[in-house]
Amino acid sequence: MGTIEKVLDVDAMRAEIADLGEQVAAPDLWDDQANAQRVTGRLSALQGELERFTSLASRIEDVEALVELGQEEGDADSLSEAEAELDRIHKAVEQLEVRTLLNGEYDAREAIVTIRSGAGGVDAADFAEQLMRMYTRWAERNKYPVEVYDVSYAEEAGIKSAEFAIHAPYAYGTLSVEAGTHRLVRISPFDNQGRRQTSFAAVEVVPVLEQTDEIEVDENDVRTDVFRSGGPGGQSVNTTDSAVRLTHIPTGIVVSCQNEKSQLQNKASAMVVLKAKLLALKKAEEAALKKDLKGDVAASWGDQMRNYVLNPYQLVKDLRTEVESGNPQAVLDGDIDPFLEAGIRWRRGAETAKA
C-alpha cells in the first residue's frame, strides 16, 4: 500500500481536493458553467479515488485485527473469514495498482467509444451490437453513466455503428486498450444451413476533451446536415429534423448525434465527439503512428486483437496478452476486467520496452 500511496501521491490529492472544495464554495462558481462543470467533475473524481484508497487501507487494518483475534482465541471461523477477505483485498490492491499505470496525458479522461461492424454481413452487425452491450454492461457494473450519441441500425439485425460516451474518471485510459478489431466465430443464427461464420467488428476509443485542450475547429470546415432520428426497422423516433450529422471536410470525419430532442443539443454533443476524434488524429500524426490513440483498423482478417469463439469450443482469447476466458457469455455480459487489466499492463510493458 505504501508504494501505491506514493504513486497516487495521496498528499497532493488531498491538497487538490481542498483547493477544489474552496472553488466549489465560491458564490460565483456557476457564472462560468464550463469551468464549474470542470471543477465539480474533477473534485468528484478525486474524492472517489481517495475513497478507494482509504477504504482499502481501512479494510487491511480490519483484517489484521481479525487475524489477531482469531489467533488469540483459536477461532477458526474468524481465521477463515480473514483469509477470504485477504483474497478480496488482494484483488482490490491489484486493481488499484493497475490504476497507477494510467498516467498518460489523457488517461484520466472520460471516453468516447465507437463500434463499427466489419466483414461478415449480418453476423458482423449482430456482433457489433453485442460489443456495444458488453461495454455498456461493464459500465453499469461499475455504476458509470453511459450517454449514447448515435446508433445506426442494420436492416436485418444488429447495428452498422454506434457511438457512446462513458462518463467516468480514467475511462479513456482503461478502455483505450480495447481499440482494435474483435473477431467472432460461431454457428450463425442467420444461416438456415447452420454453418459456422466468422465476423469482425472494430472498436475505437478516444478521450473526451476539456476546455483547456487546444483543438480549434473552423466552422467553414464543417458541413452540418439535419435529419429525423430513427430506430430499428426504420421506426420513427420523432417527427422533427432534430438529429445532426457533422462532416469535417478536411479529414472526412463524420459524426452523428440523435440522442436529444433538440437540434442544438445534438449539434453540441456531435461537436464534442468531432473534437475528440480530431485530437486523436492530431496525436496519431504527431507520433507518426496511426494506432497511437484511436487505432486504424479495417475490421477484417489479419489485424484482430481478440477472438470470441462460440463454436466448436467456448473461448475468448486476447491475442496480445494471452489472457483467456472459457465463459464467452460472461465476457459478453460485461465481465471484461481481467482483459482490461492485462491490456493496461501489456501496454505499459510495450512502452517501457520502447523507452
Secondary structure, 3 states (H helix, E strand, C coil): CHHHHHHHCHHHHHHHHHHHHHHHHCCCHHHCHHHHHHHHHHHHHHHHHHHHHHHHHHHHHHHHHHHHHHHHHCCHHHHHHHHHHHHHHHHHHHHHHHHHCCCCCCCCCCEEEEEEECCCHHHHHHHHHHHHHHHHHHHHHCCCCEEEEEEEECCCCCEEEEEEEECCCCHHHHHHHHCEEEEEEEECCCCCCCCEEEEEEEEEEEECCCCCCCCCCCHHHEEEEEECCECHHHCECCCCCCEEEEEECCCCEEEEECCCCCHHHHHHHHHHHHHHHHHHHHHHHHCCCCCCCCCCCCCCCCCEEEEEECCCCCEEEECCCCCEECCHHHHHCCCCHHHHHHHHHHHHHHHHHHC
